[in-house]
Amino acid sequence: MHSLTMEASYDSANVSSNDKETASEKIFVNHSEIAWQEMRKNWVGDPSKRTSELPMEPVISFNATYEEMLLNNHTPFHKPIPLAEMVDFLVDYWHGDGLFD
């Protein structure tokens, strides 16, 4: 696991040497933010390489019950269930039982 340290440095190499007064000024470089952006890119991937996917058919049957889905089933689901689909299922169930306003 990578650890980020809060580092910052000042880079005077990027300052134009044409202006002697501004050459002594320093530019802030946030190395932690750069490292975070790189780790995020590795995690989410390159968006330009993603293909546009057609919407998938729901994994959860429209007549599935809470008991069938979560209580009586000790085997893994036949396909991974997208988080949004599972949240929708649970919220609908909770609404039906009056557990969610």
C-alpha positions as CSV (number, residue, x, y, z in Angstrom):
1,M,0.0,0.0,0.0
2,H,1.3,3.4,-0.8
3,S,1.5,6.0,1.9
4,L,1.1,9.6,1.2
5,T,3.2,12.1,3.0
6,M,2.3,15.7,3.1
7,E,5.1,17.2,1.1
8,A,5.3,20.4,-0.7
9,S,8.3,22.0,-2.4
10,Y,8.9,25.1,-4.3
11,D,10.2,24.8,-7.8
12,S,12.1,27.8,-9.1
13,A,13.2,26.1,-12.3
14,N,9.8,26.8,-13.8
15,V,10.2,30.5,-13.3
16,S,11.3,32.5,-16.3
17,S,14.8,33.7,-16.0
18,N,14.0,36.7,-18.2
19,D,12.8,38.6,-15.2
20,K,15.4,38.7,-12.4
21,E,13.0,39.9,-9.8
22,T,10.5,37.1,-10.4
23,A,13.2,34.5,-10.7
24,S,13.8,34.6,-7.0
25,E,10.1,33.8,-6.4
26,K,9.2,30.2,-5.9
27,I,6.3,28.1,-7.3
28,F,4.5,25.8,-5.0
29,V,4.4,22.1,-6.1
30,N,2.1,19.8,-4.1
31,H,3.7,16.4,-4.5
32,S,1.1,14.7,-2.3
33,E,-1.7,15.9,-4.6
34,I,0.3,14.7,-7.7
35,A,0.8,11.3,-6.1
36,W,-2.9,11.1,-5.1
37,Q,-4.0,11.9,-8.7
38,E,-1.7,9.2,-10.0
39,M,-3.0,6.6,-7.6
40,R,-6.6,7.6,-8.4
41,K,-5.9,7.2,-12.1
42,N,-4.6,3.7,-11.5
43,W,-7.7,2.9,-9.5
44,V,-10.4,4.2,-11.8
45,G,-8.5,3.6,-15.0
46,D,-8.1,5.6,-18.1
47,P,-11.5,7.0,-19.2
48,S,-10.4,7.2,-22.8
49,K,-9.9,3.4,-22.9
50,R,-13.4,2.6,-21.7
51,T,-15.9,1.3,-24.1
52,S,-19.5,2.5,-24.0
53,E,-21.5,-0.3,-22.5
54,L,-25.1,-1.0,-23.2
55,P,-27.3,-1.1,-20.0
56,M,-27.2,-4.6,-18.6
57,E,-30.3,-6.6,-17.8
58,P,-31.0,-6.6,-14.1
59,V,-29.4,-9.4,-12.2
60,I,-32.2,-9.4,-9.5
61,S,-35.5,-10.8,-10.7
62,F,-38.4,-8.4,-10.5
63,N,-40.3,-10.8,-8.3
64,A,-37.4,-11.6,-6.0
65,T,-38.1,-11.4,-2.3
66,Y,-35.8,-10.2,0.5
67,E,-35.9,-13.7,2.0
68,E,-34.9,-15.3,-1.2
69,M,-32.1,-12.8,-1.8
70,L,-30.5,-12.5,1.6
71,L,-31.8,-14.9,4.2
72,N,-32.3,-18.4,2.7
73,N,-29.5,-18.3,0.2
74,H,-26.2,-19.7,1.4
75,T,-24.8,-19.9,-2.1
76,P,-23.2,-17.1,-4.0
77,F,-25.2,-15.2,-6.6
78,H,-25.0,-16.5,-10.1
79,K,-23.6,-13.1,-11.3
80,P,-22.2,-10.1,-9.4
81,I,-25.0,-7.6,-8.5
82,P,-24.2,-4.0,-9.2
83,L,-24.3,-1.8,-6.1
84,A,-27.0,0.5,-7.5
85,E,-29.2,-2.4,-8.3
86,M,-28.9,-3.9,-4.8
87,V,-29.5,-0.5,-3.2
88,D,-32.7,-0.1,-5.3
89,F,-33.8,-3.5,-4.3
90,L,-33.3,-2.9,-0.6
91,V,-34.9,0.6,-0.6
92,D,-37.9,-0.8,-2.4
93,Y,-38.1,-3.6,0.3
94,W,-37.7,-1.1,3.1
95,H,-40.4,1.2,1.6
96,G,-42.8,-1.8,1.4
97,D,-42.2,-2.6,5.1
98,G,-42.5,1.1,6.2
99,L,-38.8,1.1,7.3
100,F,-37.7,3.9,5.0
101,D,-39.3,7.3,4.4
